Amino acid sequence: PSIRAPKRFLSTIPAGVDDAESWAECLLKIAKVGDVCTVVGNAPSDSLARDLWGMHGKPNETCAVAELEIELLTGRTHQIRGQLAAMNFPLVGDVQYGGAVPSSSTLWQKNYGNKQNPDREIQSYIDSEKLALQCCSLEFLDPKYSEDEPETNAKRSNKWNSFRLDNAFWTSFLQNYHDESAKLSSSEITSMLDEGMTFRDSSHEILPLSVGTELNVELPPRVLLSHGTNKYVIVKAWRSDRETMVGLDSDVDDPNVLWFVRSASPSECGGPYHANVAEGILRELAALGFITKVTGGGRVDYCVSKEISHAHVFGFSYGFGKGNHELVASIIEDFTDVIATYDNSDNLY
């Protein structure tokens, strides 16, 4: 699968962005939806989960899978992957968009596991990811050639060539699931889903805050840091009824502008990029009606001990640019008991 940085897909262009014309329209059609197959709670479900993800790749919150047939109406990078993930239905095996927990393969361990290789995180994704996405149908008009110049004078004919994939690599897994599920008794069919684990209600829409609503909603934590050295992002959020924000670090002291800091390891956020670190908090804030902007990134070296907890902020992000490390250190100290320092050197990544 492609290792390009994840794309951000939204139902509408956020208000107040400076480059609204650069946002590309992405359209697709869900042509078919297969049966819902649970991946927790009984033997056929557990077997299906192992077939699709291996022993440790299934995300904890994943309850079931379904096979979809998608017709692309526009062709954008990561379109199927990103659009379905934006609706909280990432593809099976898609580490970058939350459809799998990354694990280091045997090949990766052999070649990179004990080496100080700057590409070791990305390599682990290439080797361990098995994306459940395949082309199932291909159609094109048969070219019509001139008998005199068969190679240079091709014209479009009215004859269509149609090709269709009979089976995907996961077809046998689903068939085995259905065969084994048919053998279960009624008591065995009851799964862990009945013990508090429920599907997300796709018909429920989280509406933005209306104009005039006070900022008294329950906000996500301002700072969440992961132990060790990990990538971080700083996110600026403001109300959708406010005027357009300008400047990356403007309104630092404005009480209506909120700042959030997140650092996470690839296994925690679903990918090796700063965009993966940012994805969760951006979704949470968007659901609360906030406009958001990632103003930069870098790395945080976070160490916890009985005597003192310390976070050192440094580096930069290729995708979002260098974060305001001084501001990030200040936010960490304001909202946690952690002592924070920073280094603005340009040669640190």
Buried (B, 14 or more C-beta within 10 A) or exposed (E): BEBEBBBBBEEEEBEBBEEEEEEEEBEBEEEEEEEEBBBBBBEBBBBBBBBBBBEEBBBEEBBBBEBBEBEEEEEBEBBBBBBBBBEEBBBBBBBBBBBBBBBBBEBBEEBBBEEEEEEBBBBBBBBBBBBBBEEBEEEEEEEEBEEEEEEEEEEEEEEEEEEEEEEBEBEEBBEBBEEBBEEBEEEEEEBEBEEEBEEEEEEEEEEBBEEEBEEEEEBBEBBBBBEEBBBBBBBBBBBBBBEEBEEBBEBEEEEEBBBBBBBBBBBBBBBBBBBBBBBBBBBBBBEBBBBBBBBBBBBBBBEEEEEEBBBBBBBBBEBBBBBBBEBBBBBBBEBBEBEBBBEBEEEEE
